[in-house]
Amino acid sequence: MAESAVRTVLGSVGNLAVRETTFLCGVTLEVGFLKDELMRLQAYLKDADNKWRSGNARVAVLVSQIRTAAYEAQNVIEAADYMEKRNRLKKGFMGAISRYARLPSDLATLHRIGVEIQRVRRKLSEIFSSAEHLKIDLDNIVAIEDLFPQDLGFVNENCEDDVVMVGFQDEYKEIADKLVCEGHVLSLVSIVAMGGAGKTTLARKVYTSSIVKCHFDTFVWVTVSQKFKGVELLKDIMKQIIGDKYELVDQMQEYEVGNKINEFLSPKRYLVVLDDVWEEDTWDQINRTVKAFPDANNGSRILLTTRKEKVATHVEMPTHVHVLKELDEEKSWELFSSKALPSYRRSVIGDLGEFEKLGRMLARKCDGLPLALAILGGYLSKNLSIQAWSDLLLCWPSTKNTKLMRDILARSYKDMKDHYLRSCFLYLATFPEDYMIDVFVLIQLWIAEGFIPHAPKHEQEETARKYIGELAQRSLVHVTSRSMAHGWIEVIRVHDILRDWCIEEARKDVFLMSSKKLQVSKIFAGQISAPSNDIMAPYRSSYQDFSGQNLQATPNLRALMAFQLQSLSLPKLRFVRVLHIEDSRIKDFSKSIDGCIHLRCLRLIRCQGVTLTSSIGKFLYLQTIDMRGTNVPLVPRSLWNIPSLRHVNIGDYHSPLGSVQQKELQTLRIHLGSRSDKYCNRMMRFLVQMTQLTTLSFVDKLPESHHFPQNLRRLVLAADIKQDPMPVLEKLPRLVVLQL
């Protein structure tokens, strides 16, 4: 991953403009030299990465040193750029006074930056010497154009929708009939099969079918997974029932939640899906304090998916068990060909008969496993060469099931010639098992990490959506939701087999440290381990359900992800770019992030103990701030003066308003609560200054104002609307989506 790291750094620093002012002229010159040496370093990377993967230990150390030097170079270049950007924002007489007052400390900082640049350049010189000594070959074909993503070509946005039911038509009809036609008593339908056999895909298709949607009144889908808590599952069910009122649920005890669910569901015909159940006593744990799911003799159903038949038969209620069988030869070919040779490409494929002959033989090798067929088909759709298909058939591994899946995954991953795309795929390992990944959030994280390059004539978001489409086309992610307006992929999930592979690959590449349920832990793919030294330490950490209070982190950590931590103290995060924390209590938050000038993405979802101070205005690279479900007493005005800010979700808004320097905001979600009409109207006049604002969401209240930003393309109103808003909204010239 050293090649990916240096490309990311080059793409990032290439867009920084450290101006040659009198104040910064010496540093500017040094920064230019440093950029040139990074470009030279790139020429060694392809051969170095290849030798590292072949097991050359000495080259492995060199590759890690290359990555470390690249990231350190980016840090020091950004530090120089930050000083110039901060001083440029200080305008007028008071700005001149402020710059003069900071002059002594700025001179000291400049000296440190100069010293650091010299240190990084010496390190690069040593790397060049080592590369020549280790006979690392120069890659003379590297050019500036390679910094931009390859043309991903035509990506059929709905490619996976046409194939998810291949081979499952009979099963789909049988399970749907069992749900809607089999008597009035509460009963259970279980789908049983090994991993990768299509249980969740089939259950999701039935769950979203029109016949099921018309039959039931209330729908709940929860993913159980291997590690779960009964109370958390109940709270998840309750949140789906009552909507966004998370605060009410989080404060309730387990028996209260169970009673509320029972009370709500009693008069309704409901369908509850328990996906990916591993343990026999799961049902008992969910209902241990109170019977959450009532039997009102109205035809309500429980749909369960599991790998173990004992789990399916353990629940004490009328049960129908459906065991999914492997696909037969013809259905295997149908699924494989729908991915490898899709209908929209067949007309331009030469030697189609030869491809079909080889494809049938390859499909048989997958032993009827749908996930293997889909991933292999997606991989071969990118390699439409008779020779490539023949070579794969000749060297096919003799392994079965999971090992077979891992070999196919490795082929698909190595086939990604775009190093940015590889990084984007491995990044999926930072999320918990069975996590529903919001694509809009994922794109913001990728951009903050520098994984989405700046390409001519393409917005970064456009490139990122192409990456999402590419991963879906390769069947490396499962699409669970799409935008009704545009057909864009909105929510994805990663199969646990794929996620386990991602974690292991991320460990080998020293890309990620993932920690879960350990007091002091550095674990990768479930096994306790630790980097041998700081050079091999990962630059990203993901903590899930972590019982320790103090998180461990390497000094140069670039991203920290945390999910469901009871109480935590953040380490010093001097170089962090991404801070994403959910459902956790954070100690001394403002103190912990003080000085994080490189921060791009700050997401604190349903967290406690969070305050924002005026120092947040110092984060001049901040692109995203998301405080959904997090009570922030006051949002400082300085937030609106951050020049790079693009996406804001700040919940209940309490903040003084005024003129702002920020003009580039693109999306804003805001809770107005009980704010007065006068304040709301002032808010709208404030927002009109945001000339690039395209997405706006109001919760609780709709301002009675005629002042709406004129470039709005998407408007979401989750509010009490007292009068017809259309006379105002119809005048918005670019509005495409109105969601009520």
N, C-alpha and C positions, 0 to 999 in steps of 0.2 A: 504493500500500500504506500510505499514511499513515493512512487510515481504519482499516485493520486494526491498525496499530501502536497507535493511541490506544485503540481498543476493547480490545485486549489489556491495555494498561496500566490502563485503568479497571477491567477485570474483576479484575486482580491486586491493585491497591491498595485496591479496595473490600473485600477480605477481610483487609486488614491492620488491626489494632486498636492504634493508637498511643495508649495510655491517657493520660489527663490527670493524671499524677502531678505533684507539686510540682516534681520534678526536670525534667520534660519539658513543663510547661504551655505555655511560650512557643512551643516547637517544634510542639506539638500543634495550636495555633491556626493557625500558618503552614501546616501540612500540610493542615488543613481548607480554607483559602483556595486552596491549590494544587489540591486535588481539584475544587473548584468551577470553577476556571478551565479545567481539563481537560474537564469536562463541557460548558462553554460552547464550547470549541474544537471539540468533536465536531460541533456544528451546522454548521460550515463544510466538513466533510470531503468529503461526497458530491460537491458541485459542484467542489471543488478537485481531487479525484482525476480527475473527468471531463475537466476542462480540461487537466490534466497529460497524460493519455493522448491528447488531441487535438493535442499538440505545442506547447503554450504554454510557452516556455522559462522565462519569469519565474515562472509558476505552478509549474513543476517545482522551482525553487529553494525556493519557499515550502513546497511539499509535503515536501521533504526537511527543511526547518527544523522543520516541524510534527512529523515523526517523531522527529527528534533531540531536540526539546524534550520530547516525551512520554516517551522513554526516560530522559532525564536526570531528569525529574520522578520517574519510578519509582525510579531509583537513590537519589535523596535521601530519598524517603519511606521506602524500605526501610532506609536507613541509620539513620533515627530509630526505626523499628520494631525494628531489630536491637538497638539499645542497650536499649530497654525489655524486649525478650524475654530478652536475656542477663542483665540484672539480676534479672529475675523468677525465673530458674532458680537463682540463688545464694540458697539458703535456709539458715535456721538461723544460729547464731552465727558459723560460719566464713564463711558467705555474706555476713553483715554486714561482717565484717572485709575480705573481698575487695572489696565495693562501696566501702567507705571508702578502701581503698588505691588504687582506680582513679579516685577522684573528680577529682583534678586533670586527668588525661588525658581523662576523660569530659566535663568542662566545656569543655576545648579542642575536643573533637570536636563537642559541641553548638553551639559558636560557629561552627565551619566549616559545619555542617549549615544553620544559620540563614542564613549568608552565601550558601550555595549555593541555598537556596530563594528568596532574594531575587533572585539572578541569573537563575534559571529563570523567575520571575514577570515580570521585566523583558523577558526574551526572548519570553514569551507575549504581553505587551502589544504588543511590536513586530510580532509575527505578526498580532494582531488588526488593527492599523493597516494592515499590508500587504494583508491580505485585503479590507478595505474599499476600499483604493485600487485593487486589481485587480478590484473588482466581483465578488468571490466571493459567491454567494448563500447565505443562511442556509437550512438544511434544517430547517424548523420541525416536521417530523414525527418527528424523532429523539426517542426516549424511553428511559427506563431499561430497558424490556422488550427493546429492541433489543440489549442487551448479552448476551442469552441466545441460544442457537442457535435457528434456525427449526426448526419441527417438520418433521423429515425424512420424516415419514409412514411408511407401511409399506415396509420394505425386505426384499425376498425374499432371505434369506441364501444360497440356493442358485441365485440367478438365472443366474449365468454357467455353472453346471454343465450346464444343459439345452441350451445353445446352442453350446458349444465345438466340437461335432462336426458342426454344420450344414454340409452341403456336402462333408464329408470322409469319408463312410461308405465309399465304394469305395476311396479311398486308404488308409484305416485298415486295411481287410481285406487289401489287397495287401501293405502294408508288414509287417503282423503275420505274414502267411504267409511272406514272404521271411526273416523272422528265425527262425521256428521250423521251417520245412519244407524248406529248400533245402540239403541235403547236410551233410556233417560238417566240411569244411575251414573254417578261419577266413575269413570274408568280410565285406564292407562293404556296407551299405545307406545311400545318400545321398539326402537330401531337399533339392531345389534350388528356390529361389523368391526373388523380390524381398522387401524388407523390408515387413512388415505382411501378408504373404500367408498366415501361419498355420503356418509350419514348426515352430516350437517347440511350439505348441499341439498339433499333430498328433503330434509325437515324444513329448511328455509323455503324451498319451492312450494311445499304444501302449505306452510304457514302464511305465505303471501298470496295464495291462490284466491280467485274470486269466490269459489264455492265455500271456502272456509271463512273468508271475510264476511260473507253475507249471513253465515249461519250463527256465528258467535257475536256476543256483545262486547266482550273485553278480551284483550290480548296481552300476554306477557311473555317475553323471551329472556331467559337468563342463562349465561354460560357458567357451568359449575367448576370445571377443571380439577386438577389433582389436589390443589391446596385451596381450601375454602373455609369460611366460617358461616355457620347457619344464620347468625344474626345479620351478617352482611348481605347474604342472599335475600333474606326477607326485606331488608331495607331497599335493595335494588328493585325488588318486585313492587314495593310500595311507591317508590319514586316514579316507576313507569305508570302506576295507576293514577297518581295525583298530579303528575307533571313536574314543573320546575321548583316546587316548594321544598327544596332540599333541607333547609334549616329545620323545618318541623320534624322531618324524619330522623335526622342525625341526632336529635336530642332525646329520642324515644328509647325505652328499654325493649328488650327482645319480645317479651310477652305483649307489650303494648302494640308493637308493630304487627305481631301475629293476629291480635284481636281486631285491629283496624282492617287488615287484609280480609279476614273472615267476614267482618261486618260489611265491607264494600262489595265483596264477591257474592254474598248470599243471594241477593235478588237477581243476579245476572248469570247468563250462560257464558262461561269463560273458557279460554284455552290458555294453558300455561305450558311453555316449552322449557324443559330442563336439558340443556345441551351439554354433552361431553361429561357425563357422570361417571366417576371412577370407583367410588366406594359403595358397598351394599347398604351402609347405614345412613346414606345421604338424606333419604326421605325422613328417617327417624330424627335426624338432627334438625332438619327444617321445622318439624312439628313437635319438638320435644317439650316446649312450654305451653303451647296451645295449638289446636288444630287450625292451621291457617287456611286450608282449602275445603270449604263446606260442600256437602253433597245435598243440593236442593232438589234433586231428582228432576233436573231440567236439561240434561244432556251435556253437562260440562265435561271437559277432557283434560288430561295431562299427557303431553307428548314428551318422551324421554329418548335421548341417544346415548349409547354406551358401547364400550368395547367388550364388556363382560356380560354374559347371559345371566349370571347369578344376580347381578345388579338389576336387570330387567324384571326378574321374577320375585324380587324381595318385597316389593311394595304390596301391602295387604289390601288390594281392591281388584275388581275384575280387570284382567290384563290380557292384551294381545301382543305377542312378541313376533316381530318381523325380522328375520335374519337375512341380511343382504348377502347375496352370493357374489363371487367374482363374475365379471362380465365374460360372456362366452366369446368365441373367436370373432364372430360377425359383429357383435356389439363393441368389442374392443377396437376393431378396425374402424367402425363408424365414429367412435369418439376420437381415436388417434387422427383420422383423416380430417375431421372437422377442425382440428387445430393445425396439423402440419400442411394440409392442402385445402384451405378454406375455399368455399364456393366463389368468393369475390376475387380469388387469385388464379383459379384453375385455367381460365381462358388464356392466360399469358405464360403458362408453364409448358415448356417443351418436354417431350418424352414423358408425358403424363403416365402412360402405361407402365414404363419402367419404374417410375416413382411409386406407383401403386403396388407393383410386385414387391419391391424392397420394403415398402411401408407395411404391408401385411406381415412380412416376416419379422419386422421390428416390433410390431404391435403384439405378436404372439409372445415375444420375449418378456412382456410386462406382466404376464400371469393374471390378466384381467383386473389389475388394480387401477382404478380410475385416475388417481392422483399421478401415478407414474406415467400413464398414457397421456394425460394432459400436459405434463411438464416436458416429456420427451417430444410430443408433437409441437409444443411451442418452441422448443429449442431447434428442431429440424426445420420449422417454418422460416427460420433465419439463415438456414444453410441449405438452400435448394440446389444441391449439387449431387449428381448421381455418385460421384466419387466419394463425397463426404458420407452419404448414406451407406454406401457399400463398405467403407472403412469401419464405420461404427458397427455394422453387423458382424464383421470379421473379428473385431476385438471385444465383442460383447462380454461383460463380466459374468461369471458363473454364480454370483451371489443371488440371494432371494430377498424379497420383501423390503425391509427397512434399509439393508445394505445396498440393495439395488436402487432404491430411491436416492440414497446419498450419492451414488455414482452419477445418476442422471442429473441431480442438482449441481454437482460439481462441474459437469460438462456445460450446463446452461450458464452457470456463473462465469466460468472461464471464457465462454463464448462472448461475453459482454466486452466489446472492444472499447467502449466508453468507460474510462476509469471513474468518471463522476457517477455513472449509473451503478457501478459496483458499490461505491460508497453509500449511495442512496439505499440500495438493497440491504446491505449489512446494517444500516441504521435502524431497520425494523426490529432488530434484536433488542433495542433499548426499551421496547414496550413490554408490559406483562403478558403472560400467556392468555390467549383468547381475547385480547384487548381489541375493542372496536376503534380503529384508527381513523380519526377525522382527517380527510385528505387536505382540507384547507389548513389545518394545524400542521400536518406533516410537511407541506410545502414551505410554510414559514420556518420550520425547523431546518429543513434542507438549505434554504437560502441563508439563514443565519450562520450555518456551519460552513458556507462557501462551497457547497456541493453542486449548486446550480450556476453554471458559468454565465457571464455576460456575453451574449452572442449578437452579432449584427442583425438588426431588423426583427429581433425576437425579445419580448418581455421575459424575465426570468420565470414568472408564473406560467407562461405558455410552455417554456421548455420543461418545467417541472411536471406539468400535466402530460406532456409527451412521455416523460419517464414513467409516470403512473400507468399510462396506457401500455407502454412497453412491458412493464412487469406483469400487468394483467394478461397481455397477449401471450406471455411466456408461462402463464398459470402459476406464477410465483406469489401472487396475492389473490385473495378471493374477494370479489366485489359484492358488497352487501347492500349498497344504496347508491342511487343516481339522482341527479338533479332533474326534476320534472321539466324545468324550463329549458335547459341546455343539453341534457343527456350526459353531463359530466359525471365522472365517478366521484362520489362524495364520501363514502365510508368503505374501508377495506379491513380485512382481517388476514392474519397469517396462520396457516395450518401449523399445528404444534411440531410436526416433523420438520417442516421448513424452518421454523423458528429455532429449534434445537441445532439444526445445521448452521444457521446464521450465527448463533452464539459461539459455536465451536470455531467457525471460520474467523469470526471477529477476534477470538482469543489468539489464534495463530498469527493474525495480522497485527496483534497488539492494538486493535482498534477500539475495544470496549472492555470495561470491567463490569460484570453484572453480579450483584449481591442480593441474596434473599434469605430471610429467616435465619440469620447467623449473627451472633453477638459481635464478633470481630471477624470480618470475612472479606476475602477477595476471591470470589468464586467465578468460575467460567463453566457454563454448561453443566452446572450441578456438582462440580468437583472442586474442593478447596485447593487453592493454588495461589501463588504470588509471583509477581515479576521478579526476576533475579536481581535487577538493579534499576536505578531511576531511568536509564536510557530505554529499557524495555517496558517501562510503565505505560499503561494506556492513557489516552487523552480524553476518554469519555467514561463516565461511571453511571450505572443505573442501579438504584436500590429499590427493592420491592418488599413491602411488609417487613421492614428491617426493625429488629428489636433494640438495637443499640441507639444511644442518644447522640454520640459524636460521629459524624460521617468521616471516613478516611478519604483522602484525596491526594493525588500527586500535585506538586507545586504548580505544574503547568497545565492543569486540567482545563479543557476547553468547553465541556458540556457536562452538566449534572442533571440526571433525571431521577425523580423519587416518587414513589406511589405508596400511599397508605402507611405513613410513618407516624407512630403515636406522638412522639416528641423528638425533635432533633435540633442540634446546633450545627450550623453550617461551618465548614472549614474556611480558611482564608482562600478566596477565589480571585486572585489577582488578574488572571488571564481568561476567565470564563466568558464564553460567548452565548451559551444557552443555559438557562436555569428554568427547568420545568418540574414543578412539584404539585402533586395532587393529594387531597384528603389527608393533610398532615398539619401538625402544630409546630411552628417554627419559633425558635428562641433568638432574640436579638437580631432580627432580620436586617433592619436598616444598618446596623453596625457591621454585619457580615458582608454586605455587598458594597460597602463604602470603598471607593477607589476602583471599582470594576469598570474601567473606562472602555473595555472592549465589548461589553455586553450588547448583544443584538436582540435576544429574545428572552423576555421575562414572563413566564406563565405560572401563576399561583392559583390553582383551581381548588375551590372549597377548602382553603387553608385557614388556620387560626394564628393569631399573634402577629399579624402583618400590619405594619405602618409604613407610610411613604413620607419621606421628608423632602424638602426643597432640593436636596442634593441629587435627586433623581434627574434634575435638569443637566447634570454633568455627564450623563450617559449619551454622548453625542452620536454614537453609532446605533442606538436603540431603534429597532424597527417594529417590534411587537411588544405590547403589554396586555396581558389577559388576566383579569382578576375575577372570573366567573365564580359566583358563590362564595367569594372571600370578602368579608366586611372590612373595608378600608375607611377609617374615620374621616380622612381628608385627602383629597387629591390635590397636590400642589400645582399652582399655576405654571411653575417652571416646566412641567411635563409638556405643555403645548409649545414650548420653544425649542424642542429637540428637532433639528432639521431633517433627520432621517426617519422619523416616526411615520409608520404606514398603517398599522392596525392597532386599534384600541378597544378593549372590552373592560370597563371599569365598574360594572355593577352599579350600586346605589351612589349617585353622584352628589358630592358636596364639595364645591370648589368655587372660589371667586372667579369671575369672568372678566375678560378685557380683550385688548388687541393681542395678537400673537404673531410670532415670526414663522410658525409652522404653517406651511401651505400645502404640504404633500400628502396629508392623511387620506387614505383610501377607504378604510372600513372603520365604522364606529358602532358599538353596541352600548347602550346606556340605559340605566334604570332611573327614572325620574321620581318614582315613589310619590310622596305627598308634597312635592315641591309646588309652589304657588304658580298660577298662570302667568304672573308677571315674570317670575324667574324663568319659566319655560320659554317664554317669548324672547327673553334676553339670550337664552341658550341658543335659540334658532338663529338669531342675528349673529351670534358668535360663530355658529357652524357655517354660515354663509361665506365666511372668510376662507373656509377649506375648499378651494376651487377644484381639487382633485378627488373630493369625496364621492365615491361611486356606490357604496353600500352603507345603509344606515338602519339601525334597529332600535326601536323604542319599546321599553317594557314598563308596564303599569299605567302609563299615561301618554296620550297623544297631545303634543302642544297645539293650542289653538292659534296657529300662526300661519301667515301667508309667506313667511320667509323660509323657504326650503332651498338647500343647495341645488343648483340648476343642473349639475352633472350626474345626479343620482341615476343609477341604473337598476338598483335593487333596494326596495324599502320593505322592512319587516316590522309589523305592528303587533305586539303581544300586549295590548293595552285596552283600557276601558274607553271606547269611542262613543262620545256623547252626541256627536252630530256628524252628518255626512261629510267625509273628508274629500270626496271626489271633486268638488269645485276647485279645490286647491291642487290636488294631486294630478288632475288632468292637464295642468299647465306645465308639468315637468316634462321637458322636451325629449329626454333620453331614457325615461323610466321603462324598463323591460319587465321586471318582476315585482309584483306586489303580493306580499305574503301576509295574510291576516290570521 
